[in-house]
Amino acid sequence: MNIKNCKYINKVDVDGNKIPDDPICIKTTLEDDKILEVPLDPDNTSYAEIMRQVDAGELTIEPADE
């Protein structure tokens, strides 16, 4: 998976307010500009690959917007 960048996406409450420090997925932009919203699920193969690259120091996940 050729990843350009990753950024956490926080949960939103019923009023549309972001809930800080409570991410629900990782917005992932690939080299071909395709965007994936990857759930924080270790059984998800895309999530597992993202975390492999993070652990290898090849990728950093940006914090969510506040």
C-alpha positions as CSV (number, residue, x, y, z in Angstrom):
1,M,0.0,0.0,0.0
2,N,1.6,3.3,-1.1
3,I,0.4,5.9,1.4
4,K,0.9,9.6,1.0
5,N,-0.5,10.5,4.4
6,C,-2.7,9.5,7.3
7,K,-4.8,11.6,9.7
8,Y,-7.0,10.5,12.6
9,I,-10.7,11.5,12.4
10,N,-12.6,12.1,15.7
11,K,-16.1,11.1,16.6
12,V,-18.8,13.8,16.3
13,D,-21.6,14.2,18.8
14,V,-25.3,14.7,17.8
15,D,-24.8,18.5,17.6
16,G,-21.9,18.1,15.1
17,N,-19.2,18.9,17.7
18,K,-16.0,16.9,17.4
19,I,-15.2,14.8,20.5
20,P,-11.5,15.4,21.1
21,D,-9.1,12.5,21.7
22,D,-11.7,9.9,20.5
23,P,-10.7,8.9,16.9
24,I,-13.0,6.5,15.0
25,C,-10.9,6.0,11.9
26,I,-7.8,7.0,10.0
27,K,-8.3,9.1,6.8
28,T,-5.7,7.7,4.5
29,T,-4.6,9.3,1.2
30,L,-2.9,6.9,-1.2
31,E,-0.3,7.9,-3.8
32,D,-3.0,7.9,-6.5
33,D,-5.0,10.4,-4.4
34,K,-7.6,7.7,-3.6
35,I,-8.9,8.3,0.0
36,L,-9.8,5.6,2.4
37,E,-11.4,5.8,5.8
38,V,-9.8,3.0,7.7
39,P,-11.5,1.8,10.9
40,L,-9.3,1.3,14.0
41,D,-9.6,-2.4,13.9
42,P,-6.5,-4.7,14.2
43,D,-8.3,-7.3,12.0
44,N,-8.7,-4.8,9.1
45,T,-5.8,-5.4,6.7
46,S,-5.4,-1.8,5.8
47,Y,-5.2,-0.8,9.4
48,A,-2.7,-3.5,10.0
49,E,-0.5,-2.3,7.1
50,I,-0.7,1.3,8.4
51,M,0.4,0.3,11.8
52,R,3.2,-1.8,10.4
53,Q,4.5,1.2,8.5
54,V,4.1,3.4,11.7
55,D,6.0,0.8,13.8
56,A,8.7,0.7,11.1
57,G,9.1,4.5,11.2
58,E,8.0,4.8,7.6
59,L,4.7,6.7,8.3
60,T,3.3,9.1,10.9
61,I,-0.4,9.5,11.5
62,E,-1.4,13.2,11.9
63,P,-3.6,14.1,14.9
64,A,-7.3,14.9,14.2
65,D,-8.5,18.4,13.8
66,E,-9.9,19.9,16.9
